[in-house]
């Protein structure tokens, strides 16, 4: 749940291979009793790998939290990549982000001015 009370649901695509496909981000209206009753907006993105973690953080220090989806590739290298999203008035806007590295043990991320740091 976002600090605004909105609910974010992130899911890999149905009936797709685990190693490649898509994922969706769906945002629902704030409702503690039924958190996924009122769909507001969302987006679908391609992925090469599995969703490893999802975190909520203000990575670019603009006082608006971002949803960060970290994906680990399958196969040689097991590199990490990340997409960061801001929820902005009835749409999710992807913000500029770069690959966050290839450390297999990376678990926490903090950002500064549109760049990820491990």
C-alpha positions, 0 to 999 in steps of 0.5 A: 500500500502506498502512503496515499492509501492507494493499493498497488498490485504488481504481477507477472503475466498469466500463462507466460514463461517465468524467464520472459514475458510481461508484468503489470502494475495496477493501482486501486483506490484507497479502500481499507476494507476492499483494497482491490475493488476500485481499479484506477489505472495501470500499465503493462511492461515487458520483462526479461527474467523474474520479478525479484522484489518490489519496493516503495521509495522516494528514489529521486528525492522529489517527495513522491514515492516510486514503485521500484520493480527489480527483475533478475534475469534467468541464465548466465549472469543473473543480472538485475534490472529495475523499473521505477514508477510514479503514480501521477493523477490517474496514470503511472509514469515510468521515470528514468532509471538504469540497470542497478548492477549484477550483484547476486546479493543485492537486496536494498536500493536507495536512489538519488536524482534518477540513479540507483545505488546498491 
